[in-house]
Amino acid sequence: MPHKVLMPALSPTMTEGKLSKWMKKEGDKVKAGQVLAEIETDKATMEVEAVDEGTLGKIYVAAGTEGVKVNTLIAVLLEEGESVPDVIPAQAGIQKAVQPSHDSQDAPTRSWTPACAGVTKEVGGRIAASPLAKRLAKEKGIDLSRVQGSGPHGRIVKADLSNVIPAKAGIQSPPATSSIDAKALADAYQIPYKLIPNSGVRKVIAKRLLESKQTVPHYYLTVHCDIDKLLQVRKEVNENATGYKISVNDFIVKAAALAQIKVPNANVSWTDEAVLQYTRVDISVAVATENGLITPIIKDAANKSLKDISNEMKDLAARAKAGKLKPQEFQGGTMSVSNLGMFGVSEFTAIINPPQACILAVGAGEQRAVVKDGKLAVATMLTATASFDHRAIDGAVGAEYLAAFKKLIEESPVGLLL
């Protein structure tokens, strides 16, 4: 019996992805478990394995196609003696992939056209429009019945809405991302540049961070931690360790998690109905990759030893950079830690990663002049700035959390080993 290969949902939130590469070509023999293709999701590149054996009879979605909806037919496996016409008659059972040319940023600008000037194609009493065009029209208050579609069979696509005047506003809608077109400006003033296409990861990062800054009321609190005692403990542990090395970041992850246990009102997320108070601390740790930032998760970090955190973090970071993380390894988390100390950054503030309500931004350990017991001294100081969601975490709770973190780092680094 023929087997249809559909675009898989590689995570609970995935609705579409990019079919980045075919590992087999039409006519190849395929065994169950062999990798058929690579799919790029919003956070990683994952492999699609064949669940049956047969011959790859037909590929319906070409490599490099973006915006392929989940459950779209992408290929078909044939048993011996079968042929493609026996399985998929022409135009039957094929859901076309979304091609970049229709709804891409580079599509030509269209002008608004009154209904009398052209006919918008309707299907079953509904206006034919792409999902993206429908969403943008709703956001901008645009009546789709008054828009001339330029897509297949008169379908309305994103480009058709570029210069449409929203009925509600009576003025031209501003661009969705920026009021200034950087490319047009560079062209006008002949500023040399090269175009670096945005990866799926980069697009999602941009969308989510913009949403976070626009919708989450951030506030920031900073503490300066003396880490001389911690560095001494780390040195002694690593001198006697076999097969692993503890980093300063491992101490920070453990301290951040334990501080959440000590101040449970900071281990929360906001919803309109209730504040979710988590009973476990899962730390999302920011890792830089070629495609953008990704946050693999150390689950139940408060109850793991530094050795376990260190080994787990090394494995997660390596697979994150290779794009091999599973969705459950980077989706979720109850708070985040972002450490730029290794780049020499003294201090910074970070953007909250919704639905989390806290992210800890950690700078480099530096020797600074401090006052101890009324006398000037030199100590290795580390600056940590927490960003909090004020809807879920009040200022006093945020201060209590940072005080607990500082105490663990400064006074109890030995206790973090357990």
C-alpha positions in Angstrom: 0.0 0.0 0.0 1.4 3.4 -0.9 2.6 5.7 1.9 2.0 9.5 1.8 4.8 11.5 3.4 3.3 14.6 5.1 4.9 17.6 6.6 5.3 16.6 10.2 4.5 18.7 13.3 7.8 18.6 15.1 6.6 20.5 18.1 3.2 21.3 19.7 3.3 24.9 18.4 4.6 24.2 14.9 2.2 25.2 12.1 4.7 25.4 9.2 8.3 25.0 8.5 11.0 25.1 5.8 11.8 21.9 3.8 15.5 22.7 3.8 17.0 19.5 2.2 16.0 16.2 0.7 18.4 13.3 1.7 16.9 11.0 -0.9 15.9 11.6 -4.6 13.1 10.3 -6.7 13.6 6.6 -7.5 15.8 5.9 -4.5 15.0 2.8 -2.3 14.1 3.8 1.2 14.2 1.7 4.4 12.2 2.3 7.5 14.2 4.6 9.8 16.3 6.2 7.1 16.4 10.0 6.9 14.2 11.3 4.1 14.6 15.1 4.6 15.7 17.9 6.9 13.0 20.3 8.2 13.9 23.7 9.6 11.5 24.8 12.4 11.6 28.1 14.2 14.4 26.9 16.5 16.2 24.0 15.0 16.8 21.8 11.9 15.4 18.3 12.4 15.4 15.1 10.5 12.3 13.3 9.1 12.7 9.6 9.1 10.7 7.1 6.9 8.3 5.0 8.8 7.8 2.5 5.9 10.0 1.1 3.3 9.6 1.5 -0.5 10.7 3.7 -3.4 10.6 7.4 -3.3 8.2 7.8 -6.1 7.5 11.5 -6.2 8.6 14.6 -4.4 5.9 17.3 -4.3 7.7 20.0 -2.3 11.2 21.1 -3.5 14.1 21.6 -1.2 14.4 25.1 0.1 10.6 25.7 0.1 9.6 27.9 3.1 6.2 28.1 4.8 5.2 24.5 4.2 2.1 23.9 6.3 1.9 21.0 8.7 0.2 17.9 7.0 1.1 19.1 3.5 1.8 16.2 1.2 5.6 16.5 0.5 6.3 13.1 -1.1 5.0 9.6 -1.6 6.6 6.2 -1.1 5.7 3.4 -3.5 5.6 -0.3 -3.1 6.9 -2.6 -5.8 4.8 -2.4 -8.9 3.1 0.8 -8.0 3.4 4.1 -10.0 2.6 7.6 -9.1 -0.6 7.9 -11.1 -2.0 4.9 -9.2 -1.5 6.7 -6.0 -2.0 10.4 -6.5 -4.1 11.4 -9.6 -3.2 14.8 -11.0 -4.4 17.7 -8.8 -5.8 15.3 -6.2 -4.7 15.1 -2.6 -1.9 17.6 -3.0 -1.8 20.6 -0.7 0.5 23.2 -2.4 3.3 24.6 -0.3 3.4 28.3 0.3 5.9 29.7 -2.1 8.0 32.7 -0.9 7.1 34.7 -4.0 3.5 35.4 -3.0 3.8 36.7 0.6 7.5 37.6 0.7 8.9 40.9 1.7 10.2 41.3 -1.8 6.9 41.1 -3.6 5.9 44.1 -5.7 3.8 46.8 -4.0 0.1 46.8 -4.9 -2.3 49.7 -4.8 -5.8 49.6 -3.2 -8.6 49.1 -5.7 -12.3 49.8 -5.1 -14.6 46.8 -5.3 -16.2 48.1 -8.6 -12.8 48.1 -10.3 -12.1 44.4 -10.0 -13.6 41.2 -8.7 -12.3 39.5 -5.6 -12.5 35.7 -5.9 -14.9 34.1 -3.4 -15.0 30.4 -2.5 -18.1 29.1 -0.8 -19.2 32.6 0.1 -15.8 33.3 1.7 -13.2 35.7 0.3 -10.1 33.8 -0.9 -7.1 35.1 0.9 -3.9 33.7 2.4 -3.8 33.2 6.2 -1.2 35.9 6.5 -3.2 38.3 4.5 -6.3 37.6 6.6 -4.3 38.2 9.8 -2.8 41.5 8.6 -6.2 42.7 7.4 -7.7 42.0 10.8 -4.8 43.8 12.5 -5.1 46.9 10.2 -8.8 47.0 10.0 -8.9 46.3 6.2 -12.1 45.2 4.5 -10.9 42.3 2.2 -14.0 42.6 0.0 -12.5 45.9 -1.3 -9.1 44.5 -2.2 -8.1 43.2 -5.6 -6.2 39.9 -5.2 -3.1 39.2 -7.3 -2.5 35.6 -6.3 -3.6 32.4 -8.0 -7.3 32.6 -9.1 -7.6 36.1 -7.6 -6.4 35.1 -4.1 -5.5 38.0 -1.9 -1.9 37.8 -0.6 0.2 40.0 1.7 1.5 42.2 -1.1 -2.0 43.3 -2.0 -2.4 45.0 1.4 0.8 47.1 1.2 -0.9 50.4 0.3 -4.5 49.8 1.4 -6.2 52.5 3.4 -7.8 50.9 6.5 -11.5 51.6 6.7 -11.2 52.3 10.4 -8.3 54.7 10.4 -8.9 56.7 7.1 -5.2 57.0 6.7 -2.5 54.8 5.2 -1.5 52.0 7.5 2.2 52.1 8.6 4.5 49.3 7.7 4.3 46.3 10.1 7.9 46.4 11.2 9.5 49.8 10.8 8.6 53.3 9.6 11.9 53.5 7.7 12.9 51.1 5.0 16.6 50.5 5.5 17.1 48.9 2.1 15.3 51.7 0.3 17.4 54.3 2.2 20.7 52.5 1.5 19.7 52.3 -2.2 18.8 56.0 -2.3 22.1 57.1 -0.7 24.2 54.4 -2.5 25.4 52.9 0.8 27.1 49.5 0.0 25.5 46.4 1.6 24.9 42.8 1.1 21.6 41.0 1.9 21.7 38.2 4.5 18.4 36.3 4.3 16.7 35.9 7.7 16.6 32.3 8.9 13.4 30.9 10.4 15.0 31.2 13.8 15.9 34.9 13.3 12.4 35.7 12.2 10.8 34.1 15.2 13.3 35.8 17.6 12.5 39.2 16.1 8.8 38.6 16.4 8.9 37.3 20.0 11.3 39.9 21.3 9.3 42.8 19.7 6.1 41.3 21.2 7.8 41.0 24.6 9.0 44.6 24.7 5.6 45.9 23.5 3.4 43.8 25.8 5.4 42.9 28.9 6.0 45.7 31.5 9.7 45.2 32.2 11.5 46.5 35.2 15.1 45.9 36.1 17.1 45.3 39.3 20.8 44.9 39.7 23.2 43.4 42.3 27.0 43.3 42.4 28.4 40.0 43.7 31.8 39.3 45.2 32.8 36.0 43.6 36.3 35.5 45.0 35.1 32.8 47.4 33.2 31.1 44.5 36.3 31.2 42.3 38.4 29.5 45.0 35.8 26.8 45.5 35.7 26.3 41.7 39.4 26.0 41.5 39.6 23.4 44.2 36.8 21.3 42.6 38.3 21.4 39.2 41.8 20.4 40.5 40.3 17.2 41.9 37.7 16.5 39.2 37.9 13.7 36.7 36.2 13.9 33.4 34.5 17.3 33.9 35.2 20.9 34.6 32.8 23.3 36.4 32.3 26.8 34.9 31.3 30.0 36.7 28.1 29.8 34.6 27.2 26.4 36.2 27.4 28.0 39.6 25.1 30.8 38.3 22.5 28.4 36.9 22.4 26.5 40.2 22.2 29.7 42.3 19.5 31.1 40.1 17.4 27.9 40.5 17.9 27.7 44.3 17.0 31.4 44.7 13.7 30.6 43.0 13.0 27.8 45.5 13.8 30.2 48.3 11.5 32.9 46.8 8.7 30.9 45.1 6.7 34.0 44.3 9.4 34.8 41.7 9.0 31.4 40.0 5.8 32.4 38.1 4.2 33.3 34.8 1.4 35.7 34.1 -2.0 34.8 32.6 -5.1 37.0 32.5 -7.0 34.4 34.7 -4.3 33.6 37.3 -0.6 33.7 38.1 1.0 30.4 37.5 3.4 29.5 40.3 5.7 26.7 39.3 6.7 24.0 41.7 9.8 23.1 39.7 12.6 25.3 38.4 13.6 24.7 34.8 16.4 27.1 33.7 16.5 28.2 30.0 20.2 29.0 29.3 20.8 31.3 26.3 23.2 29.9 23.7 24.4 31.8 20.6 24.3 29.9 17.3 24.9 30.8 13.7 21.1 31.1 13.1 20.4 33.1 16.3 19.8 32.7 20.0 18.3 29.4 21.4 17.7 28.5 25.0 18.2 24.8 25.9 16.7 23.9 29.3 18.3 22.5 32.4 15.2 20.9 33.9 14.8 20.7 37.7 18.1 22.6 38.0 17.7 23.2 41.8 17.9 19.5 42.5 20.9 18.7 40.2 24.5 18.7 41.2 26.9 21.1 39.6 28.6 18.2 37.9 25.3 17.1 36.4 24.5 20.7 35.3 27.9 21.1 33.8 27.8 17.9 31.7 24.2 18.5 30.7 24.9 22.1 29.6 27.9 21.0 27.5 25.8 18.4 25.7 22.8 20.8 25.1 25.0 23.6 23.9 26.8 21.4 21.4 23.6 20.1 20.0 22.0 23.5 20.0 24.8 24.9 17.8 24.4 21.9 15.5 20.6 22.4 15.3 19.9 19.0 16.8 17.9 19.8 19.8 14.5 18.2 20.3 11.5 20.6 20.8 11.1 19.6 24.5 14.8 20.5 25.1 14.3 24.2 24.2 10.6 24.9 24.6 9.3 25.7 28.1 11.5 26.8 31.0 10.4 28.8 34.0 13.1 31.5 33.9 16.2 32.3 31.7 19.8 33.0 32.3 21.9 34.9 29.7 25.6 35.2 30.4 27.8 37.5 28.3 30.7 37.5 30.7 32.8 35.4 28.4 32.7 38.3 25.9 34.0 40.8 28.4 30.6 42.5 28.9 30.5 44.1 32.3 26.7 44.4 32.6 23.6 44.5 30.4 19.8 44.1 30.5 18.0 41.3 28.8 14.5 41.0 27.2 12.1 38.6 29.0 11.2 35.4 27.1 7.4 35.0 27.4 5.6 33.4 29.0 8.5 33.5 31.5 8.5 36.4 33.9 12.2 36.6 34.7 15.5 36.6 32.9 18.9 37.0 34.6 21.6 38.9 32.7 25.1 38.2 33.9 28.3 40.1 33.1 32.0 39.3 33.5 33.8 38.8 36.8 36.1 41.8 37.1 38.5 43.0 39.7 37.1 46.3 41.1 37.8 48.6 44.0 35.4 47.9 46.8 35.0 49.0 50.4 35.2 46.2 53.0 35.0 47.0 56.7 35.5 50.6 56.0 38.7 50.1 54.0 39.4 50.2 50.3 40.1 46.7 48.9 40.2 44.8 45.6 37.6 42.1 44.9 36.4 40.1 41.8 32.9 41.4 41.3 30.2 40.2 39.0 27.2 42.2 38.0 23.8 40.5 37.5 20.7 42.4 36.3 17.3 40.7 36.4 14.4 41.7 34.2 11.0 41.0 35.7 7.4 41.1 34.4 5.8 43.6 36.7 2.3 42.0 36.2 3.5 38.8 37.9 6.4 39.8 40.1 6.2 42.9 42.3 9.3 45.0 42.9 9.7 43.8 46.5 9.6 40.1 45.3 12.1 40.8 42.6 14.5 42.4 45.2 14.0 39.5 47.5 14.9 37.1 44.7 18.1 38.9 43.8 19.1 39.2 47.4 18.8 35.4 47.7 20.8 34.9 44.5 23.5 37.2 45.8 23.7 35.4 49.1 24.1 32.0 47.5 26.9 33.3 45.2 28.8 35.2 47.8 28.3 33.3 51.1 27.4 29.7 50.1 29.2 28.6 47.0 30.2 25.3 48.7 26.5 24.6 49.2 25.9 24.9 45.4 28.1 21.8 44.9 25.5 19.5 46.3 
